[in-house]
Amino acid sequence: MRTEVVTTLKRQATKLLADLHETKEPILITEHGQPSAYLLDVADYELMVERMKILEGIAKGEQAIRDGRIMGMDQAKEKMGKWLK
């Protein structure tokens, strides 16, 4: 991953964005030697958000199983049938 200081972002934003779109490689922006932000391509960011939503759904399902909040197939079909009418 590429790292740039915030002054480079201020002075060369257009070039950094062009490089970002070309390489699709995220850029870590630092301030005073510390990580401050990431620059990501829009499509990559949107894909990452969608993947996070899927993972959060899986985690909720796993927690429901651990909590015993489950139902049998017949119960699920009955519940889904109400939505599909």
Distance bins in CASP14 RR format, pairs under 12 A and 6 or more apart:
PFRMAT RR
TARGET T0000
AUTHOR 0000-0000-0000
RMODE 2
METHOD distances of the structure
MODEL  1
1 20 0 0 0 0 0 1 0 0 0 0 0
1 23 0 0 0 0 0 1 0 0 0 0 0
1 24 0 0 0 0 0 1 0 0 0 0 0
1 25 1 0 0 1 0 0 0 0 0 0 0
1 26 1 0 1 0 0 0 0 0 0 0 0
1 27 1 0 0 1 0 0 0 0 0 0 0
1 28 1 0 1 0 0 0 0 0 0 0 0
1 29 0 0 0 0 0 1 0 0 0 0 0
1 30 0 0 0 0 0 1 0 0 0 0 0
1 35 0 0 0 0 0 1 0 0 0 0 0
1 38 0 0 0 0 1 0 0 0 0 0 0
1 39 0 0 0 0 0 1 0 0 0 0 0
1 40 0 0 0 0 0 1 0 0 0 0 0
2 8 0 0 0 0 0 1 0 0 0 0 0
2 9 0 0 0 0 0 1 0 0 0 0 0
2 16 0 0 0 0 1 0 0 0 0 0 0
2 19 1 0 0 1 0 0 0 0 0 0 0
2 20 0 0 0 0 1 0 0 0 0 0 0
2 22 0 0 0 0 0 1 0 0 0 0 0
2 23 0 0 0 0 1 0 0 0 0 0 0
2 24 0 0 0 0 0 1 0 0 0 0 0
2 25 1 0 1 0 0 0 0 0 0 0 0
2 26 1 0 0 1 0 0 0 0 0 0 0
2 27 1 0 1 0 0 0 0 0 0 0 0
2 28 1 0 0 1 0 0 0 0 0 0 0
2 29 0 0 0 0 1 0 0 0 0 0 0
2 30 0 0 0 0 0 1 0 0 0 0 0
2 38 0 0 0 0 0 1 0 0 0 0 0
2 39 0 0 0 0 1 0 0 0 0 0 0
2 40 0 0 0 0 0 1 0 0 0 0 0
3 9 0 0 0 0 0 1 0 0 0 0 0
3 16 0 0 0 0 0 1 0 0 0 0 0
3 25 0 0 0 0 0 1 0 0 0 0 0
3 26 0 0 0 0 1 0 0 0 0 0 0
3 27 1 0 0 1 0 0 0 0 0 0 0
3 28 1 0 1 0 0 0 0 0 0 0 0
3 29 1 0 0 1 0 0 0 0 0 0 0
3 30 1 0 0 1 0 0 0 0 0 0 0
3 31 0 0 0 0 0 1 0 0 0 0 0
3 33 0 0 0 0 1 0 0 0 0 0 0
3 34 0 0 0 0 0 1 0 0 0 0 0
3 35 0 0 0 0 1 0 0 0 0 0 0
3 36 0 0 0 0 0 1 0 0 0 0 0
3 37 0 0 0 0 0 1 0 0 0 0 0
3 38 0 0 0 0 0 1 0 0 0 0 0
3 39 0 0 0 0 0 1 0 0 0 0 0
4 10 0 0 0 0 0 1 0 0 0 0 0
4 11 0 0 0 0 0 1 0 0 0 0 0
4 12 0 0 0 0 1 0 0 0 0 0 0
4 13 0 0 0 0 0 1 0 0 0 0 0
4 15 0 0 0 0 0 1 0 0 0 0 0
4 16 1 0 0 1 0 0 0 0 0 0 0
4 17 0 0 0 0 0 1 0 0 0 0 0
4 19 0 0 0 0 1 0 0 0 0 0 0
4 20 0 0 0 0 0 1 0 0 0 0 0
4 25 0 0 0 0 0 1 0 0 0 0 0
4 26 0 0 0 0 0 1 0 0 0 0 0
4 27 1 0 1 0 0 0 0 0 0 0 0
4 28 1 0 0 1 0 0 0 0 0 0 0
4 29 1 0 1 0 0 0 0 0 0 0 0
4 30 1 0 0 1 0 0 0 0 0 0 0
4 31 0 0 0 0 0 1 0 0 0 0 0
4 33 0 0 0 0 0 1 0 0 0 0 0
4 35 0 0 0 0 0 1 0 0 0 0 0
4 36 0 0 0 0 0 1 0 0 0 0 0
4 37 0 0 0 0 0 1 0 0 0 0 0
4 38 0 0 0 0 0 1 0 0 0 0 0
4 39 0 0 0 0 1 0 0 0 0 0 0
5 11 0 0 0 0 1 0 0 0 0 0 0
5 12 0 0 0 0 0 1 0 0 0 0 0
5 16 0 0 0 0 0 1 0 0 0 0 0
5 27 0 0 0 0 0 1 0 0 0 0 0
5 28 0 0 0 0 0 1 0 0 0 0 0
5 29 1 0 0 1 0 0 0 0 0 0 0
5 30 1 0 1 0 0 0 0 0 0 0 0
5 31 1 0 0 1 0 0 0 0 0 0 0
5 32 0 0 0 0 1 0 0 0 0 0 0
5 33 1 0 0 1 0 0 0 0 0 0 0
5 34 0 0 0 0 0 1 0 0 0 0 0
5 35 0 0 0 0 0 1 0 0 0 0 0
5 36 0 0 0 0 1 0 0 0 0 0 0
5 37 0 0 0 0 0 1 0 0 0 0 0
6 12 0 0 0 0 0 1 0 0 0 0 0
6 13 0 0 0 0 0 1 0 0 0 0 0
6 16 0 0 0 0 0 1 0 0 0 0 0
6 27 0 0 0 0 0 1 0 0 0 0 0
6 28 0 0 0 0 0 1 0 0 0 0 0
6 29 1 0 1 0 0 0 0 0 0 0 0
6 30 1 0 0 1 0 0 0 0 0 0 0
6 31 1 0 1 0 0 0 0 0 0 0 0
6 32 0 0 0 0 1 0 0 0 0 0 0
6 33 0 0 0 0 1 0 0 0 0 0 0
6 34 0 0 0 0 0 1 0 0 0 0 0
6 35 0 0 0 0 0 1 0 0 0 0 0
6 36 1 0 0 1 0 0 0 0 0 0 0
6 37 0 0 0 0 1 0 0 0 0 0 0
6 39 0 0 0 0 0 1 0 0 0 0 0
7 13 0 0 0 0 0 1 0 0 0 0 0
7 16 0 0 0 0 0 1 0 0 0 0 0
7 29 0 0 0 0 1 0 0 0 0 0 0
7 30 0 0 0 0 1 0 0 0 0 0 0
7 31 0 0 0 0 1 0 0 0 0 0 0
7 32 0 0 0 0 0 1 0 0 0 0 0
7 33 0 0 0 0 0 1 0 0 0 0 0
7 36 0 0 0 0 0 1 0 0 0 0 0
8 14 0 0 0 0 0 1 0 0 0 0 0
8 15 0 0 0 0 1 0 0 0 0 0 0
8 16 1 0 0 1 0 0 0 0 0 0 0
8 19 0 0 0 0 0 1 0 0 0 0 0
8 27 0 0 0 0 1 0 0 0 0 0 0
8 28 0 0 0 0 0 1 0 0 0 0 0
8 29 0 0 0 0 1 0 0 0 0 0 0
8 30 0 0 0 0 1 0 0 0 0 0 0
8 31 0 0 0 0 0 1 0 0 0 0 0
8 39 0 0 0 0 0 1 0 0 0 0 0
9 15 0 0 0 0 1 0 0 0 0 0 0
9 16 1 0 0 1 0 0 0 0 0 0 0
9 17 0 0 0 0 1 0 0 0 0 0 0
9 19 0 0 0 0 0 1 0 0 0 0 0
9 20 0 0 0 0 0 1 0 0 0 0 0
9 27 0 0 0 0 1 0 0 0 0 0 0
9 28 0 0 0 0 0 1 0 0 0 0 0
9 29 1 0 1 0 0 0 0 0 0 0 0
9 30 0 0 0 0 1 0 0 0 0 0 0
9 31 0 0 0 0 1 0 0 0 0 0 0
9 36 0 0 0 0 1 0 0 0 0 0 0
9 37 0 0 0 0 1 0 0 0 0 0 0
9 38 0 0 0 0 0 1 0 0 0 0 0
9 39 1 0 0 1 0 0 0 0 0 0 0
10 16 0 0 0 0 0 1 0 0 0 0 0
10 29 0 0 0 0 0 1 0 0 0 0 0
10 31 0 0 0 0 0 1 0 0 0 0 0
12 18 0 0 0 0 1 0 0 0 0 0 0
12 19 0 0 0 0 1 0 0 0 0 0 0
12 20 0 0 0 0 0 1 0 0 0 0 0
12 27 0 0 0 0 0 1 0 0 0 0 0
12 29 0 0 0 0 0 1 0 0 0 0 0
12 39 0 0 0 0 0 1 0 0 0 0 0
13 19 0 0 0 0 0 1 0 0 0 0 0
13 20 0 0 0 0 0 1 0 0 0 0 0
13 27 0 0 0 0 0 1 0 0 0 0 0
13 29 0 0 0 0 0 1 0 0 0 0 0
13 39 0 0 0 0 1 0 0 0 0 0 0
14 20 0 0 0 0 0 1 0 0 0 0 0
14 21 0 0 0 0 0 1 0 0 0 0 0
15 21 0 0 0 0 0 1 0 0 0 0 0
15 22 0 0 0 0 0 1 0 0 0 0 0
15 27 0 0 0 0 0 1 0 0 0 0 0
15 39 0 0 0 0 0 1 0 0 0 0 0
16 22 0 0 0 0 0 1 0 0 0 0 0
16 23 0 0 0 0 0 1 0 0 0 0 0
16 25 0 0 0 0 0 1 0 0 0 0 0
16 26 0 0 0 0 0 1 0 0 0 0 0
16 27 1 0 0 1 0 0 0 0 0 0 0
16 28 0 0 0 0 0 1 0 0 0 0 0
16 29 0 0 0 0 1 0 0 0 0 0 0
16 37 0 0 0 0 0 1 0 0 0 0 0
16 38 0 0 0 0 0 1 0 0 0 0 0
16 39 1 0 0 1 0 0 0 0 0 0 0
16 40 0 0 0 0 0 1 0 0 0 0 0
16 41 0 0 0 0 0 1 0 0 0 0 0
17 23 0 0 0 0 0 1 0 0 0 0 0
17 27 0 0 0 0 1 0 0 0 0 0 0
17 39 1 0 0 1 0 0 0 0 0 0 0
17 40 0 0 0 0 0 1 0 0 0 0 0
17 41 0 0 0 0 1 0 0 0 0 0 0
17 42 0 0 0 0 0 1 0 0 0 0 0
18 27 0 0 0 0 0 1 0 0 0 0 0
18 39 0 0 0 0 0 1 0 0 0 0 0
18 41 0 0 0 0 0 1 0 0 0 0 0
19 25 0 0 0 0 1 0 0 0 0 0 0
19 26 0 0 0 0 0 1 0 0 0 0 0
19 27 1 0 0 1 0 0 0 0 0 0 0
19 39 0 0 0 0 1 0 0 0 0 0 0
19 41 0 0 0 0 0 1 0 0 0 0 0
20 26 1 0 0 1 0 0 0 0 0 0 0
20 27 1 0 0 1 0 0 0 0 0 0 0
20 28 0 0 0 0 0 1 0 0 0 0 0
20 29 0 0 0 0 0 1 0 0 0 0 0
20 38 0 0 0 0 0 1 0 0 0 0 0
20 39 1 0 1 0 0 0 0 0 0 0 0
20 40 1 0 0 1 0 0 0 0 0 0 0
20 41 1 0 1 0 0 0 0 0 0 0 0
20 42 0 0 0 0 1 0 0 0 0 0 0
20 43 0 0 0 0 0 1 0 0 0 0 0
20 44 0 0 0 0 1 0 0 0 0 0 0
20 45 0 0 0 0 0 1 0 0 0 0 0
21 27 0 0 0 0 0 1 0 0 0 0 0
21 39 0 0 0 0 0 1 0 0 0 0 0
21 40 0 0 0 0 0 1 0 0 0 0 0
21 41 1 0 0 1 0 0 0 0 0 0 0
21 42 0 0 0 0 1 0 0 0 0 0 0
21 43 0 0 0 0 1 0 0 0 0 0 0
21 44 0 0 0 0 0 1 0 0 0 0 0
22 41 0 0 0 0 1 0 0 0 0 0 0
23 39 0 0 0 0 0 1 0 0 0 0 0
23 40 0 0 0 0 0 1 0 0 0 0 0
23 41 0 0 0 0 1 0 0 0 0 0 0
23 44 0 0 0 0 0 1 0 0 0 0 0
24 39 0 0 0 0 0 1 0 0 0 0 0
24 40 0 0 0 0 1 0 0 0 0 0 0
24 41 1 0 1 0 0 0 0 0 0 0 0
24 42 0 0 0 0 0 1 0 0 0 0 0
24 43 0 0 0 0 1 0 0 0 0 0 0
24 44 1 0 0 1 0 0 0 0 0 0 0
24 45 0 0 0 0 0 1 0 0 0 0 0
24 47 0 0 0 0 0 1 0 0 0 0 0
25 38 0 0 0 0 0 1 0 0 0 0 0
25 39 0 0 0 0 1 0 0 0 0 0 0
25 40 0 0 0 0 1 0 0 0 0 0 0
25 41 0 0 0 0 1 0 0 0 0 0 0
25 44 0 0 0 0 1 0 0 0 0 0 0
26 35 0 0 0 0 0 1 0 0 0 0 0
26 37 0 0 0 0 0 1 0 0 0 0 0
26 38 1 0 1 0 0 0 0 0 0 0 0
26 39 1 0 0 1 0 0 0 0 0 0 0
26 40 1 0 1 0 0 0 0 0 0 0 0
26 41 1 0 0 1 0 0 0 0 0 0 0
26 44 1 0 0 1 0 0 0 0 0 0 0
26 45 0 0 0 0 1 0 0 0 0 0 0
26 48 0 0 0 0 1 0 0 0 0 0 0
27 35 0 0 0 0 0 1 0 0 0 0 0
27 36 0 0 0 0 0 1 0 0 0 0 0
27 37 0 0 0 0 1 0 0 0 0 0 0
27 38 1 0 0 1 0 0 0 0 0 0 0
27 39 1 0 1 0 0 0 0 0 0 0 0
27 40 0 0 0 0 1 0 0 0 0 0 0
27 41 0 0 0 0 1 0 0 0 0 0 0
27 44 0 0 0 0 0 1 0 0 0 0 0
28 34 0 0 0 0 0 1 0 0 0 0 0
28 35 1 0 1 0 0 0 0 0 0 0 0
28 36 0 0 0 0 1 0 0 0 0 0 0
28 37 1 0 0 1 0 0 0 0 0 0 0
28 38 1 0 1 0 0 0 0 0 0 0 0
28 39 0 0 0 0 1 0 0 0 0 0 0
28 40 0 0 0 0 0 1 0 0 0 0 0
29 35 1 0 0 1 0 0 0 0 0 0 0
29 36 1 0 1 0 0 0 0 0 0 0 0
29 37 1 0 1 0 0 0 0 0 0 0 0
29 38 1 0 0 1 0 0 0 0 0 0 0
29 39 1 0 0 1 0 0 0 0 0 0 0
29 40 0 0 0 0 0 1 0 0 0 0 0
30 36 1 0 1 0 0 0 0 0 0 0 0
30 37 0 0 0 0 1 0 0 0 0 0 0
30 38 0 0 0 0 0 1 0 0 0 0 0
30 39 0 0 0 0 0 1 0 0 0 0 0
31 37 0 0 0 0 1 0 0 0 0 0 0
38 44 0 0 0 0 0 1 0 0 0 0 0
38 45 0 0 0 0 1 0 0 0 0 0 0
38 48 0 0 0 0 0 1 0 0 0 0 0
39 45 0 0 0 0 1 0 0 0 0 0 0
40 46 0 0 0 0 1 0 0 0 0 0 0
40 47 0 0 0 0 1 0 0 0 0 0 0
40 48 1 0 0 1 0 0 0 0 0 0 0
40 49 0 0 0 0 0 1 0 0 0 0 0
41 47 0 0 0 0 1 0 0 0 0 0 0
41 48 0 0 0 0 0 1 0 0 0 0 0
42 48 0 0 0 0 0 1 0 0 0 0 0
42 49 0 0 0 0 0 1 0 0 0 0 0
43 49 0 0 0 0 0 1 0 0 0 0 0
43 50 0 0 0 0 0 1 0 0 0 0 0
44 50 0 0 0 0 0 1 0 0 0 0 0
44 51 0 0 0 0 0 1 0 0 0 0 0
45 51 0 0 0 0 0 1 0 0 0 0 0
45 52 0 0 0 0 0 1 0 0 0 0 0
46 52 0 0 0 0 0 1 0 0 0 0 0
46 53 0 0 0 0 0 1 0 0 0 0 0
47 53 0 0 0 0 0 1 0 0 0 0 0
47 54 0 0 0 0 0 1 0 0 0 0 0
48 54 0 0 0 0 0 1 0 0 0 0 0
48 55 0 0 0 0 0 1 0 0 0 0 0
49 55 0 0 0 0 0 1 0 0 0 0 0
49 56 0 0 0 0 0 1 0 0 0 0 0
50 56 0 0 0 0 0 1 0 0 0 0 0
50 57 0 0 0 0 0 1 0 0 0 0 0
51 57 0 0 0 0 0 1 0 0 0 0 0
51 58 0 0 0 0 0 1 0 0 0 0 0
52 58 0 0 0 0 0 1 0 0 0 0 0
52 59 0 0 0 0 0 1 0 0 0 0 0
53 59 0 0 0 0 0 1 0 0 0 0 0
53 60 0 0 0 0 0 1 0 0 0 0 0
54 60 0 0 0 0 0 1 0 0 0 0 0
54 61 0 0 0 0 0 1 0 0 0 0 0
55 61 0 0 0 0 0 1 0 0 0 0 0
55 62 0 0 0 0 0 1 0 0 0 0 0
56 62 0 0 0 0 0 1 0 0 0 0 0
56 63 0 0 0 0 0 1 0 0 0 0 0
57 63 0 0 0 0 1 0 0 0 0 0 0
57 64 0 0 0 0 1 0 0 0 0 0 0
58 64 0 0 0 0 0 1 0 0 0 0 0
58 65 0 0 0 0 0 1 0 0 0 0 0
59 65 0 0 0 0 0 1 0 0 0 0 0
59 66 0 0 0 0 0 1 0 0 0 0 0
60 66 0 0 0 0 0 1 0 0 0 0 0
60 67 0 0 0 0 0 1 0 0 0 0 0
60 69 0 0 0 0 0 1 0 0 0 0 0
61 67 0 0 0 0 1 0 0 0 0 0 0
61 68 0 0 0 0 0 1 0 0 0 0 0
61 69 0 0 0 0 1 0 0 0 0 0 0
61 70 0 0 0 0 1 0 0 0 0 0 0
62 68 0 0 0 0 0 1 0 0 0 0 0
62 69 0 0 0 0 0 1 0 0 0 0 0
62 70 0 0 0 0 0 1 0 0 0 0 0
63 69 0 0 0 0 1 0 0 0 0 0 0
63 70 0 0 0 0 0 1 0 0 0 0 0
64 70 1 0 0 1 0 0 0 0 0 0 0
64 71 0 0 0 0 0 1 0 0 0 0 0
65 71 0 0 0 0 0 1 0 0 0 0 0
69 75 0 0 0 0 0 1 0 0 0 0 0
70 76 0 0 0 0 1 0 0 0 0 0 0
71 77 0 0 0 0 1 0 0 0 0 0 0
71 78 0 0 0 0 1 0 0 0 0 0 0
71 79 1 0 0 1 0 0 0 0 0 0 0
71 80 0 0 0 0 0 1 0 0 0 0 0
72 78 0 0 0 0 1 0 0 0 0 0 0
72 79 0 0 0 0 1 0 0 0 0 0 0
72 80 0 0 0 0 0 1 0 0 0 0 0
73 79 0 0 0 0 0 1 0 0 0 0 0
73 80 0 0 0 0 0 1 0 0 0 0 0
74 80 0 0 0 0 0 1 0 0 0 0 0
74 81 0 0 0 0 0 1 0 0 0 0 0
75 81 0 0 0 0 0 1 0 0 0 0 0
75 82 0 0 0 0 0 1 0 0 0 0 0
76 82 0 0 0 0 0 1 0 0 0 0 0
76 83 0 0 0 0 0 1 0 0 0 0 0
77 83 0 0 0 0 0 1 0 0 0 0 0
77 84 0 0 0 0 1 0 0 0 0 0 0
78 84 0 0 0 0 0 1 0 0 0 0 0
78 85 0 0 0 0 0 1 0 0 0 0 0
79 85 0 0 0 0 0 1 0 0 0 0 0
END
